[in-house]
């Protein structure tokens, strides 16, 4: 589930990167034997929106995981080199 800012961030990416993100999120969301935090999930520092992030190559996807509802909320997506300045 993309928030407004998450969807905008996805749409700004090249098609190839959009597909890579969607593929990884689909694998995470549909895997029966791994918890979402088992997929290269790292907690974020307080200045990033979301409780953590997934890596996908040089991209970072900032998310909240709602286990009760089975939802991964995507808040932002960006290239690693542009996020940590």
Secondary structure, DSSP 8 states (H G I E B T S, - for coil): -B-HHHHHHHHHS-HHHHHHHHHHHHHHHH-SSS-GGGTTEEE--TTSSSSEEEEETTEEEEEEEETTTTEEEEEEEEEHHHH--
